[in-house]
Amino acid sequence: MADGEKRQGGIDRRTLLIGGGAGIGLVVAYAVWPRQYSSNLTAAKGETVFGAWIKIADNGEVTIAVPQAELGQGVYTALPQIAADEMGADWRTVAVQPAPLNALYANAMAAGILFRDALGDLPQGLQQSHAERTALMLTAGSTSVRAFEGELRRAGAGVRALLCKAAARRWGVDWRSCGTADGFVVHGEDRLRFAELAEAAANEDLPSDVALRQAGSERLSGTSVPRLDTPAKVDGSANFAGDIRLPGMMFAAIRQGPVGDTRLIAANREAADAIAGVRHVVTNPRWVAAVANNWWAANRALDAIAPRFETRGAIVDSDSIDAALGTALDGEGQRIAKAGDLAQIFSGADIVAAQYEVGLALHAAIEPMTATAHLEGGRLSLWLPTQAPGLARAAAAEVAGLAEDSVTVHTMLAGGSFGAKLETLAAQQAALLAKEVGKPIQLTWSRSEDCLHDRYRPAARARLSARLAKNGEIAGWLTKIAAPSVGHELTRRLLGGDPAASLSLSLPGKGVGDPQAVQGAQPIYAIPNYAVDHHPAEIGVPVGEWRSGAHSYSCFFTESFIDELAHVAGIEAHSFRISMLGGQPRLARCLSTVASLGGWQGGVPGSGQGIACHAFRDSYIAVLAEAGLSAGKVKVARLVAAVDCGRQINPDLVRQQVEGGLVFGMAAAIGCSTGFTENLADARGFRDLDLPRLADMPEITIELIASDADPGGVGEIAVPPVAPAIANALQAATGVRYRRLPLLSRMQDSE
């Protein structure tokens, strides 16, 4: 494809490299946009810019700016689909480009989820103001549609109104009598293409009150239009971070020290000279990097350099992590949620109790950490897959000694993330290398580095207790979870320079228990007396955001224990759950649907069937699993899911995300974990993670339940209930209750 040539619809190479700068072309100031911020969306020749979201080219192409990172979840389709639907655009002419870094695209909803303890107590208006002030663009928490549907609908409706006004002026009619369809403004038999009207439309005044489209048959929203990113990914024209090539660019590999207080003490720099292509060796107290004319030479050089690190303080290994969790669970916790009088219910009663554990979980994205940096003339340019471009810019600017406005971030397509690419370390390292070497540097972590220096989903241990009433209902429930304070750690690492966040964490009562570490543990059932306690654990391993976060283990604890209580009560597991869901009709419908669709047999011994459900991010799901043991391994034969996620912008994208979440949850149930030995993760590559392969894939059935509710999150909803559904199925198949993830990771308790 020649330079400057555009793909008709979809993604093109040029727009994927737009990252910032002053906008050129015509700008419309929407009344709904904050007046203190101006759009910096750029226009190419022949394009007209409408505010911060939409451009129309003279060839008819409609480009939508997307402020969320495309991680494979389909956001480069769902968000343009919302705006294009309101405009009345022809989907075949719609394209997408990443939005430039700007406060207009701040995601306060995601900030409230990720940094809940620091920002969650702020009123919603202040959360939004804080996110805008810090240009906090974030892709996290299944918020893409939920956070931006309203803005995109209003933007699309505003452009539609302007186009209608421009056409009506030509026709001499009332603009309100005009409509749009398939990329045309229509009035009776009269039709004008958007491209013919764009420039004139940009000079029209935006009406003070623009009506949104009402439900109807001729809508893009709610239909499974083709993904915009698929053609470019298939033919190779889509740019990932590893595709960036700059004049004079060098390639870097890195070797970092073990976790903990680690310092580089020795590196045989001269040994790198024997490797053809190696040009530089750069050392840092925490790491050593080799720079060469190709990455393979740089990585080989690191083996020759044989860096040695000294780690001070306690040794971190699997035993120390287990001990830290045990000590924390036996110690004092902080109550995070409660209802009723649990102490009175538990007093002198027969209590059912069980203990559960989960190991550290890796992100294991196909694309390892990578970043390209170019420092020239006091300006730093970064190309990287990032879920937080503003945070990456701030971190890189700090280590390079530059002002933030001297750094431009080009947000690239990501080869998976699951939360890993919220982190900014690779951006910092690339910036330092570019400054040291004086040339453009593309840094890529090896697969081993990606495993050794992940920001893992925390290991956790839980003790659950309950009292059953005489009728079998749960009268009281207590969940005690020992886990690292992941929310506090994430906030300090990513928002360490934010005065508001730092001040919030320093307030009295903050910094002890962490609500984010026990998210999802509050029972979804109608239990009159319950409590959830967090027991902070210092395990010595860095932890971070992971797909579905604490829900991934709190749901395993809850739904496994619910199954155990059903056995004690002598009530079939599905009915036991349904009886407590009077206040959750959408979740009850998911349970009933999955039981019918999956041919639920009651989870009786020998059936190999297990069931689990969950609700979060305004979505609801139930999962039925059929599983057993084969040759000493867990064999999942079938997964059935029923999902209510509200209105579906694109049902195919929803189905893809649910299916991907089911497989991700299955991987976490049987593998995707690591032990530790002397401050180093045992896992060094995919081969060590026991990830399911194609031959291990179960039959998957998904039922999407129609709903008129506002859209809920779909990127994470399917992950949490898979592990407990499989564990419950194994209990039915084998009579053994598995209370640790990954399943079969060590000796389990037997009933």
C-alpha positions in Angstrom: 0.0 0.0 0.0 1.5 3.3 -1.0 2.2 6.1 1.5 -0.9 8.1 2.2 -3.1 5.6 0.5 -6.2 4.7 2.7 -8.0 1.5 3.2 -11.7 1.9 2.4 -13.2 1.0 5.8 -11.2 -0.6 8.6 -7.7 0.3 9.8 -4.9 1.9 7.7 -1.2 2.1 8.5 -1.2 5.9 8.6 -3.9 6.4 11.1 -2.5 3.9 13.4 0.5 6.1 13.9 -1.4 9.3 14.8 -0.6 10.1 18.4 -0.9 13.8 19.1 -0.2 17.3 18.0 -2.4 20.3 17.1 -5.4 19.5 15.0 -5.8 21.0 11.5 -9.0 21.3 9.6 -12.4 22.4 10.7 -13.4 21.9 14.4 -16.9 22.0 15.7 -17.2 23.0 19.4 -19.9 20.7 20.8 -21.8 22.1 23.7 -21.6 18.8 25.6 -17.8 18.8 25.5 -15.8 20.5 28.3 -15.1 24.0 27.1 -11.7 24.1 28.8 -10.4 21.4 26.6 -9.9 21.6 22.8 -9.7 18.8 20.3 -6.3 17.8 18.9 -7.7 15.2 16.5 -5.7 15.6 13.3 -7.1 15.9 9.8 -5.3 14.7 6.6 -5.8 16.3 3.3 -9.4 16.2 2.2 -10.8 15.4 5.8 -13.1 17.5 7.8 -12.9 17.2 11.6 -16.0 17.3 13.8 -14.9 17.8 17.3 -12.9 15.1 19.1 -14.6 12.0 17.7 -15.5 12.1 14.0 -13.9 13.0 10.6 -15.4 12.8 7.2 -13.2 12.6 4.1 -14.0 13.9 0.6 -14.0 10.2 -0.6 -16.8 9.4 1.8 -14.8 7.7 4.5 -16.0 8.3 8.0 -13.3 7.9 10.6 -14.1 7.5 14.3 -11.5 8.3 17.0 -11.3 5.6 19.6 -9.8 6.4 23.0 -9.6 2.8 24.1 -6.7 0.4 23.3 -7.6 -2.5 20.9 -6.4 -5.5 22.8 -8.3 -8.0 20.7 -11.6 -7.3 22.4 -13.2 -5.6 19.4 -13.3 -2.0 20.7 -12.2 -0.7 17.3 -15.5 -2.0 16.1 -18.0 -1.5 18.9 -17.2 2.2 19.6 -17.2 3.2 15.9 -20.5 1.3 15.5 -22.1 3.4 18.1 -21.2 6.7 16.5 -21.8 5.5 12.9 -25.3 4.3 14.0 -26.2 7.7 15.3 -24.8 9.4 12.2 -26.6 7.0 9.8 -23.3 6.1 8.2 -22.6 3.3 5.7 -20.6 0.7 7.6 -18.6 -0.1 4.5 -17.1 3.4 4.6 -16.3 3.5 8.4 -12.6 3.5 9.5 -11.0 3.9 12.9 -7.9 5.6 14.4 -6.6 5.7 18.0 -7.6 9.0 19.7 -4.7 11.3 20.6 -3.9 11.8 24.3 -6.4 14.3 25.5 -8.5 15.0 28.6 -11.6 14.8 26.4 -11.1 11.0 26.3 -10.5 10.5 30.1 -12.1 7.3 31.5 -13.3 8.2 35.0 -15.2 4.9 35.3 -12.1 2.8 34.7 -10.1 5.0 37.1 -12.8 4.4 39.8 -12.4 0.7 39.3 -8.6 0.4 39.1 -7.9 2.9 41.8 -10.9 2.4 43.9 -9.5 3.0 47.3 -7.8 6.2 46.2 -10.5 7.7 44.0 -13.6 5.6 44.7 -14.8 7.8 47.6 -14.8 10.9 45.4 -18.2 12.1 44.1 -18.7 11.1 40.5 -18.3 14.6 39.3 -15.0 15.0 41.1 -13.9 11.6 39.7 -14.6 12.9 36.2 -12.8 16.2 36.9 -9.8 14.4 38.3 -9.6 12.0 35.3 -9.9 14.9 32.9 -7.4 17.1 34.7 -4.8 14.3 34.5 -5.9 13.1 31.0 -6.4 9.7 32.5 -7.1 7.6 29.4 -7.6 4.0 30.5 -8.7 0.7 29.0 -9.7 -1.4 31.9 -12.6 -2.8 33.9 -14.8 -3.7 30.9 -15.7 0.0 30.6 -15.2 0.8 26.9 -18.9 0.8 25.9 -20.2 1.7 29.3 -18.0 4.8 29.6 -18.2 6.1 26.1 -21.5 5.0 24.6 -23.2 8.3 25.6 -20.4 10.5 24.3 -20.3 8.7 21.0 -24.0 8.7 20.6 -24.1 12.4 21.2 -21.2 13.0 18.9 -22.8 11.0 16.1 -26.2 12.7 16.6 -24.5 16.1 16.5 -22.8 15.4 13.2 -26.1 14.0 11.8 -27.8 17.2 12.7 -25.1 19.3 11.1 -25.2 17.3 7.9 -28.9 17.6 7.8 -28.7 21.4 8.3 -26.2 21.7 5.5 -28.4 19.6 3.1 -31.6 21.5 4.1 -29.9 24.8 3.3 -29.3 23.6 -0.2 -32.8 22.2 -0.6 -34.5 25.1 1.1 -36.3 22.8 3.6 -36.5 22.5 7.4 -33.5 20.5 8.5 -35.7 18.6 11.0 -37.5 17.0 8.1 -34.3 15.5 6.8 -32.9 12.1 7.8 -29.8 10.0 7.2 -29.2 6.5 5.9 -26.3 4.5 4.5 -24.1 7.6 4.3 -26.6 9.9 2.7 -28.8 12.8 4.0 -32.3 12.1 2.7 -35.4 14.2 2.2 -38.1 12.5 0.2 -36.4 11.7 -3.2 -33.5 14.0 -2.6 -30.2 12.5 -1.4 -26.8 13.9 -0.8 -23.6 12.0 0.3 -22.0 12.9 3.6 -18.8 13.7 1.6 -20.5 16.4 -0.4 -21.8 18.1 2.8 -19.0 17.7 5.3 -17.2 21.0 4.8 -20.4 23.0 4.8 -21.8 21.1 7.7 -18.7 22.0 9.8 -19.7 25.7 9.5 -23.2 25.1 10.7 -24.2 25.8 14.3 -24.9 22.8 16.4 -28.5 22.8 17.7 -28.8 23.1 21.5 -30.8 19.9 21.8 -30.1 17.1 19.4 -32.4 14.0 19.6 -30.8 10.6 19.6 -32.1 7.9 17.3 -35.0 5.9 18.5 -35.2 2.1 18.3 -36.0 0.9 14.8 -35.1 -1.7 12.2 -32.6 0.3 10.2 -29.9 0.4 12.8 -26.2 -0.6 13.0 -26.3 -0.8 16.8 -27.5 -4.3 17.9 -26.2 -6.0 14.7 -23.1 -8.1 14.1 -21.4 -5.9 11.6 -17.9 -7.1 10.5 -15.0 -6.2 12.7 -13.0 -3.2 11.4 -9.6 -4.6 12.5 -9.9 -8.0 10.9 -8.9 -7.2 7.3 -5.8 -5.4 8.3 -4.8 -8.1 10.7 -5.3 -10.8 8.1 -3.3 -9.0 5.3 -0.6 -7.8 7.6 -1.1 -4.1 7.1 -2.1 -3.4 10.7 0.8 -2.2 12.8 1.7 -3.7 16.1 4.5 -2.3 18.3 7.0 -4.9 16.9 6.3 -3.7 13.3 7.6 -0.2 13.9 10.7 0.6 11.9 12.5 3.9 12.1 15.7 5.1 10.3 18.8 4.0 12.3 16.7 2.0 14.8 18.5 -0.5 17.0 17.0 -3.5 18.9 17.3 -4.1 22.6 16.8 -7.1 24.9 16.9 -6.9 28.7 17.7 -9.0 31.7 16.2 -7.9 35.0 17.1 -8.9 38.5 15.0 -11.1 40.8 12.0 -9.6 42.7 12.8 -7.8 45.9 15.6 -5.4 46.8 17.9 -6.4 44.0 21.0 -4.7 42.6 23.2 -5.6 39.6 26.7 -6.5 40.9 28.5 -8.0 37.9 28.2 -8.1 34.1 30.8 -9.2 31.6 30.3 -6.4 29.1 33.3 -7.4 27.1 31.7 -10.8 26.3 29.0 -9.1 24.3 31.7 -8.0 21.7 32.0 -11.6 20.5 28.3 -11.5 19.3 28.0 -10.2 15.8 25.7 -7.2 15.5 25.9 -6.0 19.2 26.6 -2.3 19.5 26.0 -1.3 23.1 25.6 -2.7 26.6 23.6 -0.5 29.0 23.5 -1.2 32.7 21.1 0.0 35.4 21.0 -0.9 39.1 18.0 -3.1 38.3 18.8 -4.5 34.9 21.2 -4.8 32.0 20.3 -4.4 28.3 22.1 -5.3 25.1 21.5 -3.2 22.0 22.2 -4.7 18.5 21.2 -4.4 14.9 18.8 -7.3 15.5 16.9 -8.6 18.6 18.3 -12.1 18.4 21.8 -10.9 18.7 20.9 -8.7 21.6 19.3 -11.5 23.5 22.2 -13.9 22.8 24.5 -11.2 24.1 22.7 -11.2 27.5 23.6 -14.9 27.9 27.3 -14.0 27.2 27.2 -11.1 29.6 25.9 -13.4 32.3 24.7 -10.7 34.7 24.7 -11.4 38.4 22.4 -9.7 40.9 22.4 -9.4 44.6 19.1 -9.6 46.5 18.9 -8.2 50.0 16.2 -9.1 52.5 14.1 -12.2 52.8 14.1 -14.9 50.2 10.8 -15.3 48.4 9.7 -18.8 47.4 6.5 -20.8 47.3 6.8 -21.7 51.0 7.3 -18.1 52.1 4.2 -17.0 50.0 2.1 -19.8 51.6 3.4 -18.8 55.1 2.6 -15.1 54.5 -0.9 -16.0 53.4 -1.4 -18.3 56.4 -0.1 -15.7 58.9 -2.3 -13.0 57.4 -5.4 -15.2 57.5 -4.8 -16.1 61.1 -4.1 -12.4 62.0 -6.4 -9.4 62.2 -8.4 -8.4 59.2 -10.5 -5.4 58.3 -14.2 -5.6 57.6 -14.9 -4.5 54.1 -18.6 -5.3 53.8 -21.3 -6.5 56.2 -25.1 -6.9 56.8 -27.2 -8.0 59.8 -25.8 -9.4 63.0 -23.4 -12.2 62.1 -22.0 -12.6 65.7 -25.4 -13.4 67.1 -26.2 -15.9 64.2 -22.9 -17.7 64.7 -23.1 -17.8 68.5 -23.3 -21.4 69.7 -24.4 -22.6 66.3 -23.1 -25.5 64.1 -20.8 -23.8 61.6 -19.8 -25.2 58.2 -16.3 -24.1 57.2 -13.9 -24.6 54.4 -10.5 -23.1 53.3 -9.5 -22.4 49.7 -6.4 -21.2 48.0 -5.3 -19.8 44.6 -1.8 -19.4 43.3 -0.2 -16.6 41.4 -1.6 -16.2 37.9 0.3 -14.9 34.9 -1.2 -12.7 32.2 0.5 -14.9 29.5 -0.4 -12.6 26.6 1.0 -13.6 23.2 2.7 -10.3 22.8 5.4 -9.7 25.4 6.2 -6.3 26.8 7.6 -4.1 24.1 8.2 -0.4 23.3 9.9 1.7 20.7 11.5 5.1 21.8 13.0 7.9 19.7 14.6 10.9 21.5 15.5 13.8 19.2 15.6 17.5 19.6 14.4 17.3 23.2 11.3 15.4 22.2 10.6 11.8 23.0 8.3 9.7 20.8 7.0 6.3 22.1 5.3 3.5 20.2 3.8 0.9 22.5 0.7 -1.1 23.2 -0.6 0.6 26.3 -3.9 0.6 28.3 -2.9 3.9 29.9 -1.1 6.2 27.5 -1.1 9.2 29.8 0.5 7.2 32.6 3.1 5.8 30.2 3.9 9.3 29.0 4.3 10.6 32.5 6.5 7.7 33.6 8.7 7.9 30.5 9.0 11.7 30.8 10.2 11.4 34.4 13.0 9.0 33.7 14.1 10.9 30.6 14.1 14.2 32.4 11.5 15.8 30.1 8.3 17.7 30.6 5.3 15.6 29.7 4.3 17.8 26.8 7.6 16.9 25.2 6.6 13.2 25.0 4.2 11.8 22.4 2.7 8.4 22.8 1.5 6.4 19.7 -0.9 3.8 21.0 -0.5 0.6 19.0 -2.6 -2.5 18.6 -1.9 -5.0 21.3 -1.4 -8.7 21.0 -3.4 -9.4 24.1 -2.9 -7.9 27.6 -5.4 -9.0 30.2 -4.3 -6.0 32.3 -0.5 -6.4 31.8 -0.2 -3.4 29.5 -1.4 -1.0 32.2 2.2 -1.2 33.4 4.7 1.4 32.3 8.1 -0.2 33.0 8.8 -1.1 29.4 8.1 2.5 28.3 10.5 3.7 31.0 13.2 1.3 30.0 12.9 2.1 26.3 13.1 5.8 27.0 16.3 5.4 29.1 17.9 3.2 26.4 17.1 5.8 23.6 18.6 8.5 25.8 21.7 6.5 26.5 22.3 5.2 23.0 21.2 8.3 21.1 19.3 6.3 18.5 15.7 4.9 18.1 15.4 1.8 20.3 12.9 -1.0 20.0 12.9 -2.9 23.3 11.2 -6.3 23.5 11.2 -8.5 26.6 11.9 -12.2 26.0 9.2 -14.7 26.9 11.2 -15.6 29.9 11.5 -12.0 31.1 7.7 -11.6 30.5 7.1 -14.6 32.9 9.8 -13.6 35.5 8.7 -10.0 35.7 5.0 -10.1 35.3 2.8 -8.2 37.7 0.9 -11.3 38.7 -2.7 -11.8 39.8 -2.2 -12.2 43.6 -2.0 -15.5 45.3 -4.8 -15.7 48.0 -6.2 -17.8 50.7 -9.8 -17.8 52.1 -11.6 -19.2 55.0 -15.4 -19.3 54.5 -17.9 -20.1 57.3 -21.7 -20.4 57.2 -24.6 -21.4 59.3 -27.5 -23.2 57.7 -31.0 -22.7 59.0 -33.3 -25.7 59.6 -34.9 -25.2 56.1 -31.5 -25.3 54.4 -31.3 -21.6 53.8 -28.0 -19.7 54.7 -28.6 -17.7 57.8 -25.1 -16.4 58.2 -22.0 -16.1 56.1 -18.4 -15.0 56.7 -15.6 -14.7 54.2 -12.1 -14.0 55.3 -9.6 -13.5 52.5 -5.8 -13.2 52.9 -4.3 -11.5 49.8 -2.0 -8.7 48.9 -3.4 -5.2 48.8 -3.4 -5.1 45.0 -5.4 -1.9 44.7 -3.0 0.0 47.0 0.0 -1.4 45.2 -1.3 -0.6 41.7 -2.2 2.9 42.8 1.2 3.6 44.3 3.0 2.2 41.3 0.9 3.9 38.5 -0.3 7.0 40.3 2.6 7.6 42.6 3.0 11.1 41.3 -0.6 12.0 41.6 -1.1 14.2 44.7 -4.9 13.5 45.0 -4.4 9.7 44.9 -1.4 9.9 47.4 -3.4 12.1 49.7 -6.4 9.8 49.6 -4.4 6.8 50.5 -2.8 8.6 53.4 -6.1 9.5 55.1 -7.0 7.8 58.4 -8.6 4.4 57.8 -7.0 3.9 54.4 -4.1 1.6 53.6 -5.1 -1.3 55.9 -7.8 -3.3 54.2 -8.1 -3.0 50.5 -11.6 -3.4 49.0 -10.1 -4.2 45.6 -8.4 -7.3 47.0 -11.8 -8.8 48.0 -14.0 -7.5 45.1 -16.7 -10.0 44.3 -16.7 -11.7 47.7 -19.8 -10.0 48.9 -22.5 -12.6 48.4 -24.8 -12.1 45.4 -27.4 -14.2 47.3 -30.1 -13.0 49.7 -28.2 -13.9 52.9 -29.5 -11.7 55.8 -26.3 -11.8 57.9 -22.9 -11.7 56.3 -19.4 -10.2 56.5 -16.4 -9.9 54.3 -12.9 -9.3 55.8 -9.7 -8.6 54.1 -6.4 -9.8 55.7 -3.6 -7.9 53.9 -0.7 -10.2 53.1 2.9 -9.2 52.2 4.0 -12.0 49.9 7.1 -10.2 48.4 5.9 -10.5 44.8 4.7 -7.6 42.7 1.0 -7.9 41.8 -1.2 -6.0 39.5 -4.5 -5.9 37.5 -5.5 -9.2 35.9 -8.6 -10.0 33.8 -11.5 -9.8 36.2 -9.2 -9.0 39.1 -10.1 -10.3 42.5 -13.4 -11.7 41.1 -11.3 -14.5 39.6 -10.6 -15.9 43.0 -13.5 -14.6 45.1 -16.0 -16.3 42.8 -14.1 -19.5 43.1 -14.3 -19.3 46.9 -17.9 -18.4 47.0 -19.3 -20.7 44.3 -17.3 -23.7 45.5 -18.5 -23.1 49.1 -22.1 -22.7 47.9 -21.8 -26.1 46.3 -20.5 -27.5 49.6 -23.3 -26.0 51.5 -25.8 -27.5 49.1 -24.3 -30.9 49.8 -24.6 -30.4 53.5 -28.2 -29.2 53.2 -29.1 -32.1 51.0 -30.4 -29.8 48.3 -29.6 -30.0 44.6 -27.1 -27.2 43.7 -29.1 -25.4 41.1 -32.3 -25.2 43.2 -30.2 -24.2 46.3 -28.9 -21.1 44.4 -32.3 -20.2 42.8 -34.0 -20.2 46.2 -31.7 -17.3 47.3 -31.9 -15.2 44.1 -35.3 -13.5 44.6 -33.7 -10.1 44.4 -31.6 -11.1 41.4 -34.0 -12.0 38.6 -31.5 -11.6 35.8 -29.0 -13.9 37.4 -31.8 -16.4 38.2 -32.8 -16.4 34.6 -29.1 -17.1 33.6 -29.1 -20.0 36.0 -32.4 -21.4 34.7 -31.3 -21.0 31.1 -27.9 -22.7 31.5 -29.5 -25.6 33.4 -32.0 -26.1 30.6 -29.6 -25.6 27.8 -26.9 -27.8 29.3 -29.1 -30.6 30.4 -28.4 -30.2 34.1 -28.7 -33.5 35.9 -28.5 -32.1 39.4 -24.7 -32.6 39.8 -25.3 -36.0 41.2 -22.3 -38.3 41.8 -20.9 -39.6 38.5 -22.5 -36.9 36.4 -19.3 -34.8 36.1 -21.5 -31.7 36.0 -20.9 -28.5 38.0 -22.6 -25.2 38.0 -21.6 -21.7 39.1 -22.8 -18.1 38.5 -21.6 -14.6 39.0 -22.6 -10.9 38.6 -20.4 -7.9 38.2 -19.8 -4.9 35.8 -23.6 -4.8 35.4 -23.6 -8.2 33.7 -24.8 -11.6 34.8 -23.6 -15.1 33.9 -24.1 -18.8 34.8 -21.8 -21.5 33.6 -22.3 -25.3 33.5 -19.2 -27.5 33.2 -18.8 -31.1 32.4 -15.4 -32.3 33.5 -13.4 -35.3 34.9 -10.0 -36.7 35.3 -8.1 -38.3 32.5 -4.5 -39.6 32.7 -4.0 -37.5 35.8 -5.2 -34.3 34.2 -8.4 -32.3 34.3 -10.4 -32.9 31.1 -13.1 -30.4 30.5 -15.6 -31.8 27.9 -18.1 -29.1 27.8 -18.8 -25.5 28.9 -22.3 -24.0 28.6 -22.8 -20.3 29.5 -25.9 -18.1 29.7 -25.1 -14.4 29.8 -27.3 -11.3 30.3 -25.1 -8.2 29.6 -27.8 -5.8 28.8 -28.2 -4.2 25.3 -25.6 -5.7 22.9 -24.0 -3.2 20.5 -22.5 -6.1 18.5 -23.7 -9.6 19.4 -20.8 -11.3 17.6 -18.3 -9.3 19.7 -20.1 -10.2 22.9 -20.0 -13.9 21.9 -16.3 -13.7 21.1 -15.5 -12.1 24.4 -17.6 -14.6 26.4 -16.0 -17.5 24.6 -12.6 -16.0 25.1 -13.3 -15.5 28.8 -14.5 -19.0 29.2 -11.2 -20.4 27.7 -9.2 -17.9 29.8 -11.0 -19.0 32.9 -10.4 -22.6 32.1 -6.7 -21.9 31.5 -6.5 -20.3 35.0 -8.4 -23.2 36.5 -5.9 -25.8 35.3 -2.7 -23.8 34.8 -1.4 -20.3 34.0 0.3 -20.2 37.4 3.8 -20.3 38.8 5.6 -21.1 42.0 8.7 -19.2 43.2 12.2 -20.2 44.0 14.8 -17.8 45.5 12.9 -14.7 44.2 12.5 -16.0 40.7 9.3 -17.4 39.1 9.5 -21.1 38.2 7.7 -20.5 34.9 9.9 -19.3 32.1 7.6 -19.8 29.1 4.3 -21.0 27.8 5.5 -24.7 28.1 5.6 -24.2 31.9 2.1 -22.9 32.3 0.0 -26.0 31.4 -2.2 -23.9 29.1 -4.9 -25.7 27.2 -4.1 -26.6 23.7 -6.4 -27.1 20.7 -6.9 -30.8 21.6 -8.0 -29.7 25.1 -10.8 -27.4 24.0 -14.2 -28.3 25.2 -17.5 -28.0 23.4 -18.7 -24.5 24.1 -22.3 -23.3 24.0 -23.2 -19.7 24.7 -26.7 -18.3 25.1 -26.9 -14.5 25.0 -30.1 -13.4 26.8 -31.9 -10.4 25.2 -32.2 -7.4 27.5 -33.1 -3.8 27.2 -30.9 -2.8 30.2 -27.9 -0.5 29.6 -24.9 -2.4 28.3 -22.8 -4.2 31.0 -19.2 -5.3 30.7 -18.4 -8.4 28.7 -14.6 -8.6 28.6 -14.3 -10.1 32.0 -17.7 -11.5 33.0 -17.0 -15.1 31.8 -13.7 -15.6 33.6 -14.7 -15.9 37.3 -17.4 -18.7 37.3 -15.4 -21.2 35.1 -13.0 -22.4 37.8 -15.7 -23.1 40.4 -18.0 -24.7 37.8 -15.1 -27.1 36.8 -14.2 -27.8 40.5 -17.9 -28.5 41.2 -17.9 -30.9 38.2 -14.8 -32.7 39.5 -16.5 -33.2 42.8 -19.5 -34.8 41.1 -17.2 -36.9 38.9 -14.7 -38.0 41.5 -16.2 -37.4 45.0 -13.1 -35.2 45.8 -13.5 -31.5 46.6 -10.7 -29.5 45.0 -10.1 -26.3 46.9 -7.0 -24.9 45.3 -6.2 -23.3 41.9 -4.7 -24.4 39.7 -6.6 -27.6 40.1 -4.4 -30.7 40.8 -1.5 -28.3 41.6 -0.8 -30.3 44.8 -2.5 -32.7 47.1 -6.1 -31.7 47.7 -8.5 -32.3 50.6 -10.8 -35.2 50.1 -14.3 -35.4 51.3 
